[in-house]
Amino acid sequence: MSVVKEFREFIARGNVIDLAVGVIIGAAFNSIVKSLVDQVIMPPIGLLTGGLDFAKLEWVLRPDNPATEKIEKVSIQYGAFINTVIQFFIVAVVVFLLVKLVNEIRRKDAEEPAPAAPPAPTPEEKLLTEIRDLLATKS
């Protein structure tokens, strides 16, 4: 089997296509969550904390030297980390809710009774079936 044919079969599998769609939707969802955290959730939190912008919180290890044009500042940006942690929790909650919804649907499907067996044939139907079978064996 040629490599091209094998690759084509690999790509055509449903799992690979589903994974690709999931990654693309996940990337788009990441943008939505980032916007939600940065532009909706953090401003009110900053307002409650006296105008504090978490994204700009940092520990400066070495400040810029104003005498040089070169950027020499070294800092630990823990505010950006706080924003990222909040984004993670939002994504985790959404994924949890999606999994919970899917599990509920699966439980409901499992609880539904199996379709009832067809009713037993009446005595007339049994007699007609026997006659049909006898005629089939004679011919």
TIRO-2110 file (N, C-alpha, C; in Angstrom, 1 decimal):
// TIRO-2110
0.9, -1.2, 0.0, N, 1, A
0.0, 0.0, 0.0, CA, 1, A
0.9, 1.2, 0.0, C, 1, A
0.6, 2.2, -0.9, N, 2, A
1.4, 3.3, -1.0, CA, 2, A
1.2, 4.3, 0.2, C, 2, A
2.1, 5.1, 0.5, N, 3, A
2.0, 6.0, 1.6, CA, 3, A
0.9, 7.0, 1.4, C, 3, A
0.7, 7.5, 0.1, N, 4, A
-0.3, 8.4, -0.2, CA, 4, A
-1.7, 7.8, 0.1, C, 4, A
-1.9, 6.6, -0.4, N, 5, A
-3.2, 5.9, -0.2, CA, 5, A
-3.5, 5.7, 1.3, C, 5, A
-2.4, 5.3, 2.0, N, 6, A
-2.6, 5.1, 3.5, CA, 6, A
-2.9, 6.4, 4.2, C, 6, A
-2.2, 7.4, 3.8, N, 7, A
-2.5, 8.8, 4.4, CA, 7, A
-3.9, 9.2, 4.1, C, 7, A
-4.4, 9.0, 2.9, N, 8, A
-5.8, 9.3, 2.5, CA, 8, A
-6.8, 8.6, 3.3, C, 8, A
-6.5, 7.3, 3.6, N, 9, A
-7.4, 6.5, 4.4, CA, 9, A
-7.4, 7.0, 5.9, C, 9, A
-6.3, 7.4, 6.3, N, 10, A
-6.1, 7.9, 7.7, CA, 10, A
-6.9, 9.2, 7.8, C, 10, A
-6.8, 10.1, 6.9, N, 11, A
-7.5, 11.4, 6.9, CA, 11, A
-9.0, 11.2, 6.8, C, 11, A
-9.4, 10.2, 6.0, N, 12, A
-10.8, 10.1, 5.7, CA, 12, A
-11.6, 9.4, 6.9, C, 12, A
-10.9, 8.9, 7.9, N, 13, A
-11.5, 8.3, 9.1, CA, 13, A
-12.3, 9.4, 9.8, C, 13, A
-13.4, 9.0, 10.3, N, 14, A
-14.3, 9.9, 11.0, CA, 14, A
-13.6, 10.5, 12.3, C, 14, A
-12.8, 9.8, 13.0, N, 15, A
-12.2, 10.3, 14.2, CA, 15, A
-11.2, 11.4, 13.9, C, 15, A
-10.5, 11.4, 12.8, N, 16, A
-9.6, 12.4, 12.5, CA, 16, A
-10.3, 13.7, 12.2, C, 16, A
-11.4, 13.6, 11.4, N, 17, A
-12.2, 14.8, 11.0, CA, 17, A
-12.8, 15.3, 12.3, C, 17, A
-13.4, 14.5, 13.1, N, 18, A
-14.0, 15.0, 14.4, CA, 18, A
-13.0, 15.7, 15.3, C, 18, A
-11.8, 15.1, 15.3, N, 19, A
-10.7, 15.8, 16.1, CA, 19, A
-10.4, 17.2, 15.5, C, 19, A
-10.3, 17.2, 14.2, N, 20, A
-9.9, 18.5, 13.6, CA, 20, A
-11.0, 19.6, 13.9, C, 20, A
-12.3, 19.2, 13.8, N, 21, A
-13.4, 20.1, 14.0, CA, 21, A
-13.3, 20.5, 15.5, C, 21, A
-13.0, 19.6, 16.4, N, 22, A
-12.9, 19.9, 17.8, CA, 22, A
-11.8, 20.9, 18.1, C, 22, A
-10.7, 20.7, 17.5, N, 23, A
-9.5, 21.6, 17.7, CA, 23, A
-9.9, 23.0, 17.2, C, 23, A
-10.5, 23.1, 16.0, N, 24, A
-10.9, 24.4, 15.5, CA, 24, A
-11.9, 25.1, 16.3, C, 24, A
-12.9, 24.4, 16.8, N, 25, A
-13.9, 25.0, 17.6, CA, 25, A
-13.3, 25.3, 19.0, C, 25, A
-12.4, 24.5, 19.5, N, 26, A
-11.7, 24.8, 20.7, CA, 26, A
-10.9, 26.1, 20.7, C, 26, A
-10.2, 26.3, 19.5, N, 27, A
-9.5, 27.6, 19.3, CA, 27, A
-10.4, 28.8, 19.3, C, 27, A
-11.5, 28.6, 18.6, N, 28, A
-12.5, 29.7, 18.6, CA, 28, A
-13.1, 30.0, 20.0, C, 28, A
-13.3, 28.9, 20.7, N, 29, A
-13.9, 29.0, 22.1, CA, 29, A
-12.9, 29.7, 23.0, C, 29, A
-11.6, 29.4, 22.8, N, 30, A
-10.5, 30.0, 23.6, CA, 30, A
-10.6, 31.5, 23.4, C, 30, A
-10.8, 32.0, 22.2, N, 31, A
-10.9, 33.4, 21.9, CA, 31, A
-12.1, 34.0, 22.7, C, 31, A
-13.2, 33.3, 22.7, N, 32, A
-14.4, 33.8, 23.4, CA, 32, A
-14.1, 33.9, 24.9, C, 32, A
-13.5, 32.9, 25.4, N, 33, A
-13.2, 32.9, 26.9, CA, 33, A
-12.3, 34.0, 27.2, C, 33, A
-11.2, 34.2, 26.4, N, 34, A
-10.2, 35.2, 26.7, CA, 34, A
-10.9, 36.6, 26.7, C, 34, A
-11.8, 36.8, 25.7, N, 35, A
-12.5, 38.1, 25.7, CA, 35, A
-13.4, 38.2, 26.9, C, 35, A
-14.1, 37.1, 27.2, N, 36, A
-15.0, 37.2, 28.4, CA, 36, A
-14.2, 37.5, 29.7, C, 36, A
-13.1, 36.9, 29.9, N, 37, A
-12.3, 37.2, 31.1, CA, 37, A
-11.7, 38.6, 31.1, C, 37, A
-11.1, 38.9, 30.0, N, 38, A
-10.4, 40.2, 29.9, CA, 38, A
-11.3, 41.4, 29.8, C, 38, A
-12.5, 41.3, 29.2, N, 39, A
-13.3, 42.4, 28.9, CA, 39, A
-14.6, 42.4, 29.7, C, 39, A
-15.0, 41.3, 30.3, N, 40, A
-16.3, 41.3, 31.0, CA, 40, A
-16.1, 41.0, 32.5, C, 40, A
-15.3, 39.9, 32.8, N, 41, A
-15.2, 39.5, 34.2, CA, 41, A
-14.1, 40.4, 35.0, C, 41, A
-13.0, 40.6, 34.4, N, 42, A
-11.9, 41.3, 35.1, CA, 42, A
-12.2, 42.8, 35.4, C, 42, A
-12.9, 43.6, 34.5, N, 43, A
-13.1, 45.0, 34.8, CA, 43, A
-14.0, 45.2, 36.1, C, 43, A
-15.1, 44.4, 36.3, N, 44, A
-15.8, 44.6, 37.6, CA, 44, A
-14.9, 44.2, 38.8, C, 44, A
-14.1, 43.1, 38.6, N, 45, A
-13.3, 42.7, 39.7, CA, 45, A
-12.3, 43.8, 40.0, C, 45, A
-11.7, 44.4, 38.9, N, 46, A
-10.8, 45.5, 39.1, CA, 46, A
-11.5, 46.7, 39.8, C, 46, A
-12.7, 46.9, 39.4, N, 47, A
-13.5, 48.0, 40.0, CA, 47, A
-13.7, 47.8, 41.5, C, 47, A
-14.0, 46.5, 41.9, N, 48, A
-14.2, 46.1, 43.3, CA, 48, A
-12.9, 46.2, 44.1, C, 48, A
-11.8, 46.0, 43.4, N, 49, A
-10.5, 46.1, 44.1, CA, 49, A
-9.8, 47.5, 44.0, C, 49, A
-10.6, 48.5, 43.6, N, 50, A
-10.1, 49.8, 43.6, CA, 50, A
-9.4, 50.2, 42.3, C, 50, A
-9.9, 49.7, 41.2, N, 51, A
-9.3, 50.1, 39.9, CA, 51, A
-8.1, 49.2, 39.6, C, 51, A
-7.8, 48.2, 40.2, N, 52, A
-6.7, 47.3, 40.0, CA, 52, A
-6.9, 46.5, 38.7, C, 52, A
-5.9, 46.6, 37.8, N, 53, A
-5.9, 45.8, 36.5, CA, 53, A
-5.0, 44.6, 36.7, C, 53, A
-5.6, 43.5, 36.8, N, 54, A
-4.8, 42.3, 37.1, CA, 54, A
-3.8, 42.0, 36.0, C, 54, A
-4.1, 42.3, 34.8, N, 55, A
-3.2, 42.0, 33.6, CA, 55, A
-1.9, 42.7, 33.8, C, 55, A
-1.9, 43.8, 34.5, N, 56, A
-0.6, 44.6, 34.6, CA, 56, A
0.1, 44.4, 35.9, C, 56, A
-0.4, 43.5, 36.8, N, 57, A
0.3, 43.1, 38.0, CA, 57, A
1.6, 42.4, 37.7, C, 57, A
2.7, 42.8, 38.3, N, 58, A
4.0, 42.1, 38.1, CA, 58, A
4.9, 42.4, 39.2, C, 58, A
5.9, 41.5, 39.4, N, 59, A
7.0, 41.8, 40.3, CA, 59, A
8.2, 42.1, 39.4, C, 59, A
8.7, 43.3, 39.6, N, 60, A
9.9, 43.7, 38.8, CA, 60, A
11.1, 43.2, 39.5, C, 60, A
11.9, 42.4, 38.7, N, 61, A
13.1, 41.8, 39.3, CA, 61, A
14.3, 42.8, 38.9, C, 61, A
14.2, 43.3, 37.7, N, 62, A
15.2, 44.3, 37.3, CA, 62, A
14.5, 45.4, 36.4, C, 62, A
14.5, 46.6, 36.9, N, 63, A
13.8, 47.7, 36.1, CA, 63, A
14.5, 48.1, 34.9, C, 63, A
13.8, 48.8, 34.0, N, 64, A
14.5, 49.4, 32.8, CA, 64, A
15.5, 50.5, 33.3, C, 64, A
16.5, 50.6, 32.5, N, 65, A
17.5, 51.6, 32.7, CA, 65, A
17.1, 52.8, 31.8, C, 65, A
16.7, 53.9, 32.4, N, 66, A
16.2, 55.0, 31.5, CA, 66, A
17.4, 55.6, 30.6, C, 66, A
18.6, 55.3, 30.9, N, 67, A
19.7, 55.8, 30.2, CA, 67, A
19.9, 55.1, 28.9, C, 67, A
19.3, 53.9, 28.7, N, 68, A
19.5, 53.1, 27.5, CA, 68, A
18.2, 52.9, 26.8, C, 68, A
18.2, 52.7, 25.5, N, 69, A
17.0, 52.5, 24.8, CA, 69, A
16.6, 51.0, 24.8, C, 69, A
17.5, 50.2, 25.2, N, 70, A
17.3, 48.7, 25.2, CA, 70, A
16.3, 48.4, 26.3, C, 70, A
15.4, 47.5, 26.1, N, 71, A
14.5, 47.0, 27.1, CA, 71, A
15.2, 46.0, 28.0, C, 71, A
15.4, 46.4, 29.3, N, 72, A
16.1, 45.6, 30.2, CA, 72, A
15.3, 45.1, 31.3, C, 72, A
14.0, 45.4, 31.3, N, 73, A
13.1, 45.1, 32.4, CA, 73, A
12.9, 43.6, 32.5, C, 73, A
13.0, 43.0, 33.6, N, 74, A
12.8, 41.6, 33.9, CA, 74, A
11.7, 41.6, 35.0, C, 74, A
10.6, 40.9, 34.7, N, 75, A
9.5, 40.9, 35.7, CA, 75, A
8.7, 39.6, 35.6, C, 75, A
8.1, 39.2, 36.8, N, 76, A
7.2, 38.1, 36.8, CA, 76, A
5.8, 38.7, 36.7, C, 76, A
5.1, 38.3, 35.7, N, 77, A
3.8, 38.9, 35.4, CA, 77, A
2.7, 38.0, 36.0, C, 77, A
2.5, 38.1, 37.3, N, 78, A
1.6, 37.2, 38.0, CA, 78, A
0.1, 37.6, 37.7, C, 78, A
-0.1, 38.8, 37.3, N, 79, A
-1.5, 39.3, 36.9, CA, 79, A
-2.0, 38.5, 35.7, C, 79, A
-1.1, 38.4, 34.7, N, 80, A
-1.5, 37.6, 33.5, CA, 80, A
-1.7, 36.2, 33.8, C, 80, A
-1.0, 35.7, 34.8, N, 81, A
-1.2, 34.3, 35.2, CA, 81, A
-2.6, 34.2, 35.9, C, 81, A
-3.0, 35.1, 36.7, N, 82, A
-4.3, 35.1, 37.3, CA, 82, A
-5.4, 35.1, 36.3, C, 82, A
-5.2, 35.9, 35.2, N, 83, A
-6.2, 35.9, 34.1, CA, 83, A
-6.3, 34.6, 33.5, C, 83, A
-5.1, 33.9, 33.3, N, 84, A
-5.1, 32.6, 32.6, CA, 84, A
-5.8, 31.6, 33.5, C, 84, A
-5.5, 31.6, 34.8, N, 85, A
-6.2, 30.7, 35.7, CA, 85, A
-7.7, 30.8, 35.6, C, 85, A
-8.2, 32.1, 35.6, N, 86, A
-9.6, 32.3, 35.5, CA, 86, A
-10.2, 31.8, 34.2, C, 86, A
-9.4, 32.0, 33.1, N, 87, A
-9.9, 31.5, 31.8, CA, 87, A
-9.9, 29.9, 31.9, C, 87, A
-9.0, 29.3, 32.5, N, 88, A
-9.0, 27.8, 32.7, CA, 88, A
-10.2, 27.4, 33.4, C, 88, A
-10.5, 28.1, 34.5, N, 89, A
-11.7, 27.7, 35.3, CA, 89, A
-13.0, 27.8, 34.5, C, 89, A
-13.1, 28.9, 33.7, N, 90, A
-14.3, 29.0, 32.8, CA, 90, A
-14.4, 27.9, 31.8, C, 90, A
-13.3, 27.6, 31.2, N, 91, A
-13.3, 26.5, 30.2, CA, 91, A
-13.6, 25.2, 30.9, C, 91, A
-13.0, 24.9, 32.1, N, 92, A
-13.3, 23.7, 32.8, CA, 92, A
-14.8, 23.6, 33.2, C, 92, A
-15.4, 24.7, 33.6, N, 93, A
-16.8, 24.7, 34.0, CA, 93, A
-17.7, 24.4, 32.7, C, 93, A
-17.4, 25.0, 31.6, N, 94, A
-18.1, 24.8, 30.4, CA, 94, A
-18.0, 23.3, 29.9, C, 94, A
-16.8, 22.8, 30.0, N, 95, A
-16.6, 21.4, 29.6, CA, 95, A
-17.3, 20.5, 30.5, C, 95, A
-17.3, 20.7, 31.8, N, 96, A
-18.0, 19.9, 32.8, CA, 96, A
-19.5, 19.9, 32.5, C, 96, A
-20.0, 21.1, 32.2, N, 97, A
-21.5, 21.2, 31.9, CA, 97, A
-21.8, 20.4, 30.6, C, 97, A
-20.9, 20.5, 29.6, N, 98, A
-21.2, 19.7, 28.4, CA, 98, A
-21.2, 18.2, 28.6, C, 98, A
-20.2, 17.8, 29.4, N, 99, A
-20.1, 16.4, 29.7, CA, 99, A
-21.3, 15.9, 30.6, C, 99, A
-21.7, 16.8, 31.5, N, 100, A
-22.9, 16.5, 32.3, CA, 100, A
-24.1, 16.4, 31.4, C, 100, A
-24.3, 17.3, 30.5, N, 101, A
-25.4, 17.2, 29.6, CA, 101, A
-25.4, 15.9, 28.7, C, 101, A
-24.3, 15.6, 28.2, N, 102, A
-24.2, 14.3, 27.4, CA, 102, A
-24.5, 13.1, 28.3, C, 102, A
-24.0, 13.1, 29.5, N, 103, A
-24.3, 12.0, 30.4, CA, 103, A
-25.8, 11.9, 30.7, C, 103, A
-26.4, 13.0, 30.9, N, 104, A
-27.9, 13.0, 31.2, CA, 104, A
-28.6, 12.4, 30.0, C, 104, A
-28.2, 12.8, 28.8, N, 105, A
-28.9, 12.3, 27.6, CA, 105, A
-28.6, 10.8, 27.5, C, 105, A
-27.4, 10.3, 27.8, N, 106, A
-27.2, 8.9, 27.7, CA, 106, A
-28.0, 8.1, 28.8, C, 106, A
-28.1, 8.7, 30.0, N, 107, A
-28.9, 8.1, 31.0, CA, 107, A
-30.4, 8.0, 30.6, C, 107, A
-30.9, 9.0, 30.0, N, 108, A
-32.3, 9.0, 29.6, CA, 108, A
-32.5, 8.0, 28.5, C, 108, A
-31.5, 7.8, 27.6, N, 109, A
-31.6, 6.8, 26.5, CA, 109, A
-31.6, 5.4, 27.1, C, 109, A
-30.8, 5.2, 28.2, N, 110, A
-30.6, 3.9, 28.8, CA, 110, A
-31.9, 3.6, 29.6, C, 110, A
-32.6, 4.6, 30.1, N, 111, A
-33.8, 4.4, 30.9, CA, 111, A
-35.0, 4.0, 30.1, C, 111, A
-35.0, 4.5, 28.8, N, 112, A
-36.2, 4.2, 28.0, CA, 112, A
-36.3, 2.7, 27.8, C, 112, A
-37.5, 2.2, 28.0, N, 113, A
-37.7, 0.8, 27.9, CA, 113, A
-37.5, 0.3, 26.4, C, 113, A
-37.1, -0.9, 26.3, N, 114, A
-36.8, -1.5, 25.0, CA, 114, A
-38.2, -1.7, 24.3, C, 114, A
-38.2, -1.6, 23.0, N, 115, A
-39.5, -1.7, 22.4, CA, 115, A
-40.2, -3.1, 22.7, C, 115, A
-41.4, -3.0, 22.9, N, 116, A
-42.2, -4.2, 23.3, CA, 116, A
-42.1, -5.3, 22.2, C, 116, A
-42.1, -6.5, 22.6, N, 117, A
-42.1, -7.6, 21.6, CA, 117, A
-43.5, -7.6, 20.9, C, 117, A
-43.5, -8.0, 19.7, N, 118, A
-44.8, -8.1, 19.0, CA, 118, A
-45.7, -9.1, 19.7, C, 118, A
-47.0, -8.8, 19.7, N, 119, A
-47.9, -9.7, 20.4, CA, 119, A
-47.9, -11.1, 19.8, C, 119, A
-48.2, -12.0, 20.6, N, 120, A
-48.3, -13.4, 20.1, CA, 120, A
-49.4, -13.6, 19.0, C, 120, A
-49.2, -14.4, 18.1, N, 121, A
-50.2, -14.6, 17.0, CA, 121, A
-51.5, -15.2, 17.6, C, 121, A
-52.6, -14.7, 17.0, N, 122, A
-53.9, -15.3, 17.5, CA, 122, A
-54.0, -16.7, 16.9, C, 122, A
-55.0, -17.4, 17.5, N, 123, A
-55.2, -18.8, 17.0, CA, 123, A
-55.5, -18.9, 15.5, C, 123, A
-56.2, -17.8, 15.0, N, 124, A
-56.5, -17.8, 13.5, CA, 124, A
-55.2, -17.6, 12.7, C, 124, A
-54.4, -16.7, 13.2, N, 125, A
-53.1, -16.5, 12.5, CA, 125, A
-52.2, -17.8, 12.5, C, 125, A
-52.2, -18.5, 13.7, N, 126, A
-51.5, -19.8, 13.7, CA, 126, A
-52.0, -20.8, 12.7, C, 126, A
-53.3, -20.9, 12.6, N, 127, A
-53.9, -21.8, 11.7, CA, 127, A
-53.6, -21.4, 10.3, C, 127, A
-53.7, -20.1, 10.0, N, 128, A
-53.3, -19.7, 8.6, CA, 128, A
-51.9, -19.9, 8.3, C, 128, A
-51.0, -19.8, 9.3, N, 129, A
-49.6, -20.0, 9.1, CA, 129, A
-49.3, -21.5, 8.8, C, 129, A
-50.0, -22.4, 9.5, N, 130, A
-49.8, -23.8, 9.3, CA, 130, A
-50.3, -24.2, 7.9, C, 130, A
-51.4, -23.6, 7.5, N, 131, A
-52.0, -23.9, 6.1, CA, 131, A
-51.0, -23.4, 5.1, C, 131, A
-50.4, -22.2, 5.3, N, 132, A
-49.4, -21.7, 4.3, CA, 132, A
-48.2, -22.6, 4.2, C, 132, A
-47.7, -23.0, 5.4, N, 133, A
-46.5, -23.9, 5.4, CA, 133, A
-46.8, -25.2, 4.7, C, 133, A
-48.1, -25.8, 4.9, N, 134, A
-48.4, -27.1, 4.3, CA, 134, A
-48.5, -26.9, 2.8, C, 134, A
-49.1, -25.8, 2.3, N, 135, A
-49.1, -25.5, 0.9, CA, 135, A
-47.8, -25.4, 0.3, C, 135, A
-46.9, -24.7, 1.1, N, 136, A
-45.5, -24.5, 0.6, CA, 136, A
-44.7, -25.8, 0.4, C, 136, A
-44.9, -26.7, 1.4, N, 137, A
-44.2, -28.0, 1.3, CA, 137, A
-44.8, -28.9, 0.2, C, 137, A
-46.1, -28.8, -0.2, N, 138, A
-46.7, -29.6, -1.2, CA, 138, A
-46.3, -29.2, -2.6, C, 138, A
-45.9, -27.9, -2.8, N, 139, A
-45.6, -27.4, -4.1, CA, 139, A
-44.1, -27.5, -4.4, C, 139, A
END
